[in-house]
Amino acid sequence: MNVPTWAMNVRAWYDSLAERERRLVLIAGGFVAIALLWLLLVLPLHTITAKRAARVEKKTADLVWMRSMAPQVAAARNSGSTTSSNESLVVLIDRTARQAGLGSSLRDQSPNGAHSLRLRLESASFDSLVAWLALLQQQHGVAVETANVDVGSAPGLVNASVTVGQAGAG
């Protein structure tokens, strides 16, 4: 057996110790081994478990919120009561966005065909955005064709790209 020289040096040092010192070295070695086991195995597992539990808790809260909003979304989808006005879609979007408190978040409106618009909103309140889109559907017959929503700069704020169009048009 080929034993490294450092191991032979440690063994020679250990053999040169008195019996009481040997016991002390073994006890200290046991504490070091337990500390290493804790730091390298138990603590990281505990941290990962805590992070995942927090993530599950957040996802559960999101699910509860989504379920509470489902009846309102379903009512908005099934609502046939739309009021048409003589406003153009651009004017309607601008006016209702300002009324919903999203006027400062509305960054861009660009045509997307004859009867739809591409909208870009930055740092918009997610709750206000959803309520505004539901209002557009319920009261004005403007449907969301596509939506891409990303996390914003602060909790509750989002950046969104939304394509809306007149329901039944096109």
PyMOL commands that set and color helices and strands:
alter all, ss='L'
color gray80, all
select helices_A, chain A and resi 5-15+19-78+89-99+126-140
alter helices_A, ss='H'
color red, helices_A
select strands_A, chain A and resi 106-111+116-125+142-151+157-166
alter strands_A, ss='S'
color yellow, strands_A
deselect
rebuild
show_as cartoon
